[in-house]
Amino acid sequence: DIVMTQSPDSLAVSLGERATINCKSSQSVLYSSNNKNYLAWYQQKPGQPPKLLIYWASTRESGVPDRFSGSGSGTDFTLTISSLQTEDVAVYFCQQYYSAQYTFGQGTKLEIK
Amino acid sequence: EVQLVESGGGLVNPGGSLRLSCAASGFTFNSYSMNWVRQAPGKGLEWVSSISSSSSYIYYADSVKGRFTISRDNAKNSLYLQMNSLRAEDTAVYYCARGEGIPWYFDLWGRGTLVTVSS
């Protein structure tokens, strides 16, 4: 199985500042035939189900604020929140869907400093 | 409204069985693959099983293979998970989630149903 490793496990950022979460896969999730990275990011707030934020590593889901952006390719990916808002407090997960044996990162807990 | 609603969770003894259901509404159910993902209390997300739109392709995580069975009824817009030989480590909130294919990202999630395996 493809192992997904996020860093850091937790992160405290001041309101209005940038938050950066990293995700590394144990093998490339870039599919050469279509040049797409099979990597998604989800946000989970307490007591709620996960919500899709980003897919194909950098495509923002409809309705997601443009302060959220995804980047990276191959095995190294980043989720960036450009200006942290109070409603962004949540746990963030990356997921590979390159393999039908889907795997998630362990999660990164984002808090306000 | 586009939504997924899980049901069927509860308290079950180790070794017991439970059948989860997921009712879909607001979209063309038979055009999408469907998935089960679980989350143990205070833990991360673990993919459990996937089924293609026509049930032609089915996948399981190694942790549940041989014990869980995924199925769907497109006429009833419903997804199911039959869970047998349950263990304490199966205790989790079980979410159903939608994808356009397999493999694909999950763009719609239900609110989940809690399964507790304990004597």
Chai-1 contact restraints between the chains, C-beta under 6 A:
chainA,res_idxA,chainB,res_idxB,connection_type,confidence,min_distance_angstrom,max_distance_angstrom,comment,restraint_id
A,A40,B,Y105,contact,1.0,0.0,6.0,A-B,restraint_1
A,P49,B,Y95,contact,1.0,0.0,6.0,A-B,restraint_2
A,P49,B,W109,contact,1.0,0.0,6.0,A-B,restraint_3
A,P49,B,R111,contact,1.0,0.0,6.0,A-B,restraint_4
A,P49,B,G112,contact,1.0,0.0,6.0,A-B,restraint_5
A,P50,B,W109,contact,1.0,0.0,6.0,A-B,restraint_6
A,L52,B,D107,contact,1.0,0.0,6.0,A-B,restraint_7
A,Y55,B,Y105,contact,1.0,0.0,6.0,A-B,restraint_8
A,F93,B,L45,contact,1.0,0.0,6.0,A-B,restraint_9
A,Y97,B,P103,contact,1.0,0.0,6.0,A-B,restraint_10
A,Y97,B,W104,contact,1.0,0.0,6.0,A-B,restraint_11
A,Y97,B,Y105,contact,1.0,0.0,6.0,A-B,restraint_12
A,A100,B,Y59,contact,1.0,0.0,6.0,A-B,restraint_13
A,A100,B,I102,contact,1.0,0.0,6.0,A-B,restraint_14
A,A100,B,P103,contact,1.0,0.0,6.0,A-B,restraint_15
A,Y102,B,W47,contact,1.0,0.0,6.0,A-B,restraint_16
A,F104,B,G44,contact,1.0,0.0,6.0,A-B,restraint_17
A,F104,B,L45,contact,1.0,0.0,6.0,A-B,restraint_18
A,Q106,B,G44,contact,1.0,0.0,6.0,A-B,restraint_19
A,G107,B,G44,contact,1.0,0.0,6.0,A-B,restraint_20
